[in-house]
């Protein structure tokens, strides 16, 4: 079994909404109070709808759509059962 983990600091939901880029698409990920994780890919014309998506969220973050623009705080992977580390970024 392979596993990987990316960690980011817990952002302020209001600050995330305020810092959205003016002309770009993002993936918004939010954690509801019950622990469920929701996400939506939105462009700048749909930003008003985001307030409803993250209303009452415990945490949220806006991620760029391109993987090479995402910068997590930490990355970790586990080796497979034979002890070899196999991971792709």
N, C-alpha and C positions, 0 to 999 in steps of 0.2 A: 504494500500500500504506500502511496506517495502522499505527502501532505506539505503544504506551504502556508505561510502566514505572513501577512503584511500588517504593520501597525502604523497608525496615524494618531496624533493627539486628538482628544475629544474636543471638537470645535463648538463654539457658540452658534446655535441655529440662526439667530438673528444676524450675526456677523457674516455667516455663510451666504445668506440671502442678499445682504447689502454688498458683498464683494463679488457678485456674479459679473462676468465680463459683459460689456455692452453689446458686442456683436460676435457671439460665438455659441456653439452648442456645448453642453456639458452633460455629464451623468451625475445626477443628484442621488445620493444614497442617504437614507435616514433610518434611525432606529426609533420605533414607537415605544410608548411607555410599557407595553406588554412584552417588549423584547423582539418583536418581529422586525425584520429588515425589509425595507421597500426601496426600490430604485426606479428612476425614470430618466430617459434621455430626452432633453428638451433643448430648444433653441431660444434665441433672444425674444421671439414673439410669444413664447409660452411662460415667461417668468412670472407673470401674475398668478398663474395657476399653481405655482410652486408653494405659495403660502398655504394653500389648502392641503397639499401633499405632506408638508412637514409641520402642520399645526399640532402642537402638543408633543412634538418629537423630543426624545431625550438627547439625541445627538444627530448631526447631519454633516455631510461634506459634499463639496462639488468637485468632481474629478474631470480632468480633460479627457476627451475621447481617445486621444492617441496615447498608447502605452508608454512611449518613450518620453512623454511629458509628465507622467505621474511620478512623484517622488515621495515614497513612503518614509516614515521615520525609521523603520527597521524591516528587514526581510529575513525570514528563517525558513529552512526546509529540513525535513527528516530523511535519513537514509532509508532505502528499501531493506527488506529482510536479509539480503546478502551483504549488507554493510556498505554498499556503494551509494554514493550520493548522485542522484540523477535529477536535475532541475533545469528548467528553461525559463528565461526571462524574455 
